[in-house]
C-alpha cells in the first residue's frame, strides 16, 4: 500500500484527499521509488482547479516532481538499482504518474540520478523549473551572450531559474515583478534591472535600460494584455515566448506590431524538451553542470510536512513566495 494524494472533484486545496492505495510491483521499464521530498508547482494548482493545459481524469493523482530512493526495479531496467538516490523528471501525465505519494512506480525514463551535492529537498525542486526555464530561454528564445531578455513573474520558481540561466549564458536579464518588496532576492542573484509591472509603461522603462533598440527576447508567464506591451518593447526580429497564462484576460495577438517589427510570438510547453532525447540531454548537461558547480542555486521558499499538503497548496496560491515550495515525506 502507498499513501497517495488524489482529488475527486476540481476545486480549491480542500479537494485534496490522502488515501491508501495498492501499489503493484513495478512493471517492465518501471522503477519503484520511496519518496523523500516533493516539489510543488503552479501547474499542480492549475491542474487541480481544471484550468491547466492538461485535464484531469477524476479521480486523479497530481504532482510533477519528487526525489527519493529506488527500492525495486521492473524487467528491462538497467540504469537504476535498489539504493540509488534519484530525482523525478516531470512525467507526461501527472494524473497517472503523480508524485504526491510516499512511494510510486514510475517509468525509468522519468528518473535521473541525484547529484551527491544536492539534498533531497533541493533535488525535488530542480527539474520542473529549470527544464521549463532552459527550454524557454535557451531553446525557444535562442538567447545569445549580450542580448537583453525580459522575464515576467520574476520571483516565481521558474522566473528565478530563467534569470539564473540568462546570467549564466552571459545575457542581460530584465526582471518584471508585480511587487517591489522582493527586489532584494533578485539583487542578491545579480539581476541589475528590475521593473514593476504596474508602474510606468513597460516600453519606457525598457528603453531606459536597452536604449531605443529594445529587447531581444521575452520569456512570459502572464499572457493577456501584457503581451501587447511586450511587443511594443521588442527590437525588430525579437522573440516573445509565452509559457503561462497567469492573466485571467484574453491574450490578443499584437499583429500590427508583430508585422512592423517582424516579431516571432510563440507558445512553449516544457514537455517539448522531455520528448526530444537530444534536447533533454542538452538541457540535463547544462543544468547538472550549473548545479554541481554552484552556478545554479535552488531557492526553496518554504517546506511543509506530507500531512500538510492542503496547507502547502494554500500557500502556493498566495503571492508571498519567492522560490520553491517543497513537501517533506
C-alpha positions as CSV (number, residue, x, y, z in Angstrom):
1,X,0.0,0.0,0.0
2,X,1.0,3.6,-0.6
3,X,-0.2,6.9,0.8
4,X,-1.3,9.0,-2.2
5,X,-3.0,12.4,-2.6
6,X,-5.8,12.4,-5.1
7,X,-8.7,14.7,-5.9
8,X,-12.2,13.5,-6.8
9,X,-13.5,16.9,-8.0
10,X,-12.0,20.1,-9.3
11,X,-11.6,23.0,-6.9
12,X,-9.5,24.6,-4.1
13,X,-6.9,23.0,-1.8
14,X,-9.7,21.3,0.2
15,X,-10.4,18.8,-2.6
16,X,-7.1,17.0,-1.9
17,X,-7.6,13.7,-0.1
18,X,-4.9,11.5,1.4
19,X,-5.8,7.8,0.5
20,X,-4.2,4.4,0.9
21,X,-4.0,2.7,-2.5
22,X,-2.5,-0.7,-3.5
23,X,0.9,-0.5,-5.1
24,X,1.7,-3.2,-7.6
25,X,5.2,-4.4,-8.3
26,X,7.0,-2.2,-10.8
27,X,6.2,-3.2,-14.4
28,X,8.5,-3.5,-17.4
29,X,10.8,-0.4,-17.6
30,X,9.4,0.9,-14.4
31,X,11.2,1.8,-11.1
32,X,9.7,1.9,-7.6
33,X,10.8,4.9,-5.6
34,X,10.4,5.7,-1.9
35,X,9.7,9.4,-1.9
36,X,11.6,11.7,0.4
37,X,10.6,15.1,-0.9
38,X,8.0,16.6,-3.3
39,X,8.4,19.8,-5.3
40,X,5.2,21.8,-5.8
41,X,4.5,23.8,-8.9
42,X,1.9,26.4,-10.1
43,X,1.0,23.7,-12.7
44,X,-0.2,21.4,-9.8
45,X,-2.6,24.1,-8.6
46,X,-3.9,24.8,-12.1
47,X,-4.3,21.1,-12.8
48,X,-6.3,20.7,-9.6
49,X,-8.6,23.6,-10.5
50,X,-9.1,22.4,-14.1
51,X,-7.5,25.3,-15.9
52,X,-4.2,23.8,-16.9
53,X,-3.2,22.7,-20.4
54,X,-3.8,19.1,-19.3
55,X,-7.1,18.0,-17.9
56,X,-7.6,15.6,-15.0
57,X,-9.5,12.3,-15.4
58,X,-11.2,12.0,-12.0
59,X,-10.3,10.7,-9.5
60,X,-6.8,12.0,-10.3
61,X,-3.4,12.0,-8.8
62,X,-1.2,15.0,-9.2
63,X,2.4,16.2,-8.9
64,X,5.3,16.6,-11.3
65,X,8.4,16.5,-9.1
66,X,10.0,14.5,-6.3
67,X,13.2,12.9,-5.1
68,X,13.8,9.6,-3.3
69,X,15.5,6.3,-3.1
70,X,15.0,3.3,-5.5
71,X,13.6,0.3,-3.8
72,X,12.8,-2.0,-6.7
73,X,13.0,-2.2,-10.5
74,X,10.9,-3.9,-13.2
75,X,12.2,-6.0,-16.0
76,X,14.4,-4.3,-18.6
77,X,15.7,-1.6,-16.2
78,X,19.5,-1.4,-16.3
79,X,20.3,2.2,-15.3
80,X,18.9,2.0,-11.8
81,X,19.1,-0.4,-8.9
82,X,17.9,-0.5,-5.3
83,X,19.5,2.1,-3.1
84,X,20.1,4.7,-5.9
85,X,19.1,8.2,-5.0
86,X,17.1,9.8,-7.8
87,X,15.1,12.8,-8.9
88,X,11.8,12.5,-10.8
89,X,11.7,14.3,-14.1
90,X,8.2,15.7,-14.9
91,X,6.0,12.9,-16.3
92,X,3.8,13.5,-19.4
93,X,0.7,12.9,-17.3
94,X,0.6,13.8,-13.6
95,X,-2.8,12.3,-13.3
96,X,-1.3,8.8,-14.0
97,X,2.2,9.2,-12.5
98,X,1.6,11.9,-9.9
99,X,4.4,12.3,-7.4
100,X,2.2,13.2,-4.4
101,X,2.8,9.9,-2.6
102,X,5.2,8.2,-0.2
103,X,6.0,5.6,-2.8
104,X,5.5,5.4,-6.5
105,X,6.1,3.3,-9.6
106,X,7.3,5.4,-12.5
107,X,9.0,4.8,-15.9
108,X,12.8,4.7,-15.7
109,X,12.9,7.4,-18.4
110,X,11.4,9.8,-15.9
111,X,14.4,9.4,-13.5
112,X,17.9,10.9,-13.2
113,X,20.5,10.1,-10.6
114,X,20.6,12.7,-7.8
115,X,24.0,14.5,-7.6
116,X,25.5,13.9,-4.2
117,X,25.9,17.7,-3.7
118,X,22.1,18.2,-3.7
119,X,19.9,17.5,-0.7
120,X,16.7,15.5,-1.3
121,X,14.8,18.8,-0.7
122,X,16.8,20.6,-3.5
123,X,16.7,17.5,-5.8
124,X,12.9,17.6,-5.6
125,X,12.8,21.3,-6.6
126,X,15.1,21.3,-9.7
127,X,13.7,19.8,-12.8
128,X,10.3,21.4,-13.5
129,X,11.5,24.9,-13.0
130,X,14.9,24.5,-14.7
131,X,13.7,22.4,-17.6
132,X,10.9,24.9,-18.2
133,X,13.4,27.8,-18.0
134,X,16.1,26.3,-20.0
135,X,13.7,25.3,-22.8
136,X,12.2,28.7,-22.9
137,X,15.3,30.8,-22.6
138,X,18.0,28.8,-24.4
139,X,15.9,26.7,-26.9
140,X,12.8,28.8,-27.7
141,X,14.2,32.3,-27.2
142,X,17.6,31.3,-28.7
143,X,19.3,33.6,-26.2
144,X,22.8,34.7,-27.0
145,X,25.5,36.3,-25.0
146,X,25.0,40.1,-24.6
147,X,21.3,40.0,-25.5
148,X,18.5,41.6,-23.4
149,X,15.8,39.3,-22.2
150,X,12.8,40.2,-20.1
151,X,11.4,37.6,-17.6
152,X,8.0,38.1,-16.2
153,X,6.7,36.6,-12.9
154,X,10.4,37.0,-12.0
155,X,10.2,35.9,-8.3
156,X,8.4,32.6,-9.2
157,X,10.5,29.5,-9.2
158,X,10.5,29.4,-13.0
159,X,11.2,33.1,-13.2
160,X,14.2,32.8,-10.8
161,X,15.5,29.8,-12.8
162,X,15.2,31.7,-16.1
163,X,17.1,34.7,-14.7
164,X,19.9,32.4,-13.4
165,X,20.2,30.7,-16.8
166,X,20.2,34.0,-18.6
167,X,23.0,35.3,-16.4
168,X,24.9,32.0,-16.8
169,X,24.6,32.4,-20.6
170,X,26.1,35.9,-20.4
171,X,22.9,37.7,-21.4
172,X,21.4,40.8,-19.7
173,X,18.1,39.8,-17.9
174,X,15.4,42.3,-17.1
175,X,13.1,41.1,-14.3
176,X,9.4,42.1,-14.2
177,X,7.5,41.7,-11.0
178,X,4.1,42.7,-9.6
179,X,5.5,43.9,-6.3
180,X,8.6,45.8,-5.3
181,X,9.1,44.1,-1.9
182,X,11.1,41.1,-3.4
183,X,13.8,43.1,-5.2
184,X,16.4,42.1,-2.6
185,X,16.0,38.5,-3.7
186,X,16.7,39.5,-7.3
187,X,19.5,41.8,-6.4
188,X,21.2,39.0,-4.5
189,X,21.2,36.9,-7.6
190,X,23.0,39.6,-9.6
191,X,20.0,40.9,-11.5
192,X,20.6,44.6,-12.1
193,X,17.4,45.6,-14.0
194,X,14.0,45.3,-12.3
195,X,10.7,46.7,-13.5
196,X,7.4,46.7,-11.5
197,X,4.7,45.7,-13.9
198,X,2.0,48.0,-12.5
199,X,4.4,51.0,-12.7
200,X,5.1,53.3,-15.7
201,X,4.8,51.9,-19.2
202,X,7.0,48.9,-19.9
203,X,8.3,50.3,-23.2
204,X,9.5,53.5,-21.5
205,X,11.2,51.5,-18.6
206,X,12.8,49.1,-21.1
207,X,14.3,52.0,-23.1
208,X,16.0,53.3,-20.0
209,X,17.9,50.0,-19.9
210,X,18.4,49.0,-23.5
211,X,18.2,52.3,-25.3
212,X,15.9,52.8,-28.3
213,X,16.5,49.3,-29.8
214,X,14.6,47.4,-27.1
215,X,14.6,43.7,-26.1
216,X,15.9,40.7,-28.0
217,X,13.7,38.2,-26.1
218,X,10.8,37.9,-23.7
219,X,10.0,34.9,-21.6
220,X,6.5,35.5,-20.4
221,X,4.3,33.7,-17.8
222,X,1.5,36.2,-17.8
223,X,-0.2,36.5,-21.2
224,X,-3.3,38.7,-21.5
225,X,-3.0,42.4,-22.5
226,X,0.6,42.4,-21.3
227,X,1.8,40.7,-24.5
228,X,1.0,43.8,-26.4
229,X,3.2,45.8,-24.0
230,X,6.0,43.3,-24.5
231,X,5.7,43.5,-28.3
232,X,6.0,47.3,-28.1
233,X,9.2,46.9,-26.1
234,X,10.9,44.4,-28.5
235,X,13.5,45.2,-31.1
236,X,13.0,44.1,-34.7
237,X,13.1,40.3,-35.2
238,X,12.7,39.8,-31.4
239,X,11.1,36.7,-29.9
240,X,8.3,36.5,-27.4
241,X,7.9,33.1,-25.8
242,X,4.8,32.6,-23.7
243,X,4.8,29.7,-21.3
244,X,1.9,30.6,-19.0
245,X,-1.4,32.4,-18.7
246,X,-1.5,33.9,-15.2
247,X,-3.7,36.7,-16.5
248,X,-7.4,36.0,-16.5
249,X,-7.9,38.2,-19.5
250,X,-7.8,37.2,-23.2
251,X,-4.4,37.2,-24.9
252,X,-4.7,39.0,-28.2
253,X,-2.0,38.7,-30.9
254,X,-0.4,42.1,-31.4
255,X,-0.5,41.7,-35.2
256,X,0.3,45.2,-36.2
257,X,3.4,45.5,-34.0
258,X,4.5,41.9,-34.9
259,X,4.3,42.7,-38.7
260,X,6.0,46.0,-38.3
261,X,8.9,44.6,-36.3
262,X,8.9,41.0,-37.8
263,X,8.4,39.6,-34.3
264,X,8.1,35.9,-33.5
265,X,5.4,35.2,-30.9
266,X,5.1,31.5,-29.8
267,X,3.7,29.3,-27.1
268,X,6.0,26.9,-25.2
269,X,5.4,23.8,-23.1
270,X,8.2,22.2,-21.1
271,X,7.3,18.7,-22.3
272,X,8.8,19.7,-25.7
273,X,12.2,19.3,-24.1
274,X,11.5,15.9,-22.5
275,X,10.0,14.4,-25.7
276,X,13.3,15.1,-27.6
277,X,16.2,13.0,-26.4
278,X,18.6,15.5,-28.0
279,X,17.1,18.5,-26.2
280,X,16.7,16.5,-23.0
281,X,20.4,15.6,-23.0
282,X,21.5,19.1,-23.8
283,X,19.3,20.6,-21.1
284,X,20.3,18.0,-18.5
285,X,24.0,18.5,-19.2
286,X,23.7,22.3,-18.9
287,X,21.7,22.2,-15.7
288,X,23.7,19.5,-14.0
289,X,26.9,21.3,-14.6
290,X,25.4,24.5,-13.3
291,X,24.1,22.8,-10.2
292,X,27.3,20.9,-9.4
293,X,29.5,23.9,-9.9
294,X,27.1,26.1,-7.8
295,X,26.4,28.5,-10.6
296,X,22.7,27.5,-10.4
297,X,21.2,27.5,-6.9
298,X,17.9,26.0,-6.0
299,X,15.9,28.6,-4.0
300,X,13.5,27.0,-1.5
301,X,11.0,29.4,-0.1
302,X,9.3,27.1,2.5
303,X,8.8,23.4,3.4
304,X,5.8,21.5,4.7
305,X,5.2,18.1,6.1
306,X,3.4,15.4,3.9
307,X,0.3,15.6,6.1
308,X,0.2,19.4,5.5
309,X,-0.3,19.2,1.7
310,X,-3.6,21.2,1.8
311,X,-1.8,24.0,3.7
312,X,1.1,23.8,1.2
313,X,-1.4,24.3,-1.6
314,X,-3.0,27.2,0.1
315,X,0.4,28.8,0.5
316,X,1.1,28.1,-3.2
317,X,-1.9,30.2,-4.1
318,X,-0.7,33.1,-2.1
319,X,1.5,35.8,-3.6
320,X,4.1,35.7,-0.8
321,X,6.5,33.2,-2.4
322,X,10.0,33.7,-3.9
323,X,11.3,30.3,-4.9
324,X,10.1,26.8,-4.5
325,X,7.7,25.1,-2.1
326,X,8.7,21.6,-1.0
327,X,6.8,18.9,0.9
328,X,8.8,16.5,3.0
329,X,7.7,12.9,3.3
